[in-house]
């Protein structure tokens, strides 16, 4: 029975964390984010982006390492785009990034005119 209580507590903690992250994203949207600091991994095919997400999620490779290894955008080390304003990014990219809690990355690839992105949001202001 102790395991059931521990699992329930772990589930409650995860739910509370998810709720907190969702609240932070909602507050950022309401506040009107002017800039975001992002990293990304850009590839041409959806299937490749999904494969990279699986590698990152499995823990076989971190986001930065995956960006160096797989991204076709070599402009920034480790996928770093730096601080960007809304008008400096593709609108689909910006909108997807607004949905991501700081320190996290998109759960699904994001399609833009440039290809498919996995986006990590580092900070907002």
N, C-alpha and C positions, 0 to 999 in steps of 0.2 A: 504493500500500500504506500510505502514511503516514496516509491518511484513515481506513482501516480501524482502525488502531491508535488514532487519535484518537477515533473513534466508539465503539470498545470501551472506552476509558478513560472517555469521557463516560457511557456506559451503566453502567459499574461505579460511577462517582461517584454517579449518580442512584439506583442500587440501594442503595448504602451510605447515602445520605441518607434514602431511604424506610425502610430498616431501622432507622436511628437514630430517626426520627420514630415508627415503630411501637413501638420499645422505650420511648420516652418516654411514649407513651400508655398502654402496658401498666403501666409503673411508676406512673403517676398513678392508674390504676384500683386497683392492688394497695395503694398507699399509703392510699387512701381520701380522695379529693378532698372537701374540705369546702365550698369556694367556687370559683366561676369568674367571671372577668370576660369578658363576651361582648358582641358586637354582633350584630344580626340585621336581616334584611330580611324583612318579613312581607307576604304577598300572599294574596288569596283563592283564586286558581287555580293548580294545579300547572303548567299550560302557561306562565303568566306567570313563575313562579319559574324554570323551565327557560330561558326567554328571557333573564332577568336573569343567570343563571349564564353563558350563552353570551356576553353582553355583557362581563361581568367577565373571563371566561377569555380573551377575544379581546384584552383590553387597551384596549378602547374607553372603558372607565369603571372607576374603582377601586371597591372595596367601599363605602367611605364615601360617595362621590358617588352610587352606585347606591341606597344606603339613603335618602339625602335625596330622590332623584328618585322612587323607586318604592314605598317601604315605606308601608303603610297605618297603621303604628304611628308616629306623629309625637312620641311621648313623649320619645324620646331623640334628640339630634342625632347624625347619622351612624349611627343604629341602636344607639347605645350604651345598653346595659342596666345597665352597671356591675357591681359584685360582687354575685353572687347565690348563695344557699344552695340546696341540693337542693329544699327545701320551698317555695321562692319561684318555682320554675319548673315548667312542665308536665313530667311525667315523661318523655314522649317527647323533648322538647327536651333535657332533662338527659342522657338516655342517648345521644342523638346527639352532643351536645357532648363527651361523654367520649371519643368515637372520633376527635375532631379534634385534630391536633397544635397546640400554641400557635402563633399567628400565621397559621394556615390557616383555611379555611372548608369547610363541608360540600360534597361533590362532587355531591350530589343534594339536592333539596328535602326537608324534614322536615315531615311532616304532624302537626299538633296540633289540639286543639279550636278554636284561634283561626284556623287557616288553614295556609299553607305558609311555612316559614322557610328562609332561607339563614343559617346560623349561623357566625360567626367567633369563635374562642376566642382571647382575648388573653393570659390568664394563669390559673393555677390555684394554689390553696393549700389 
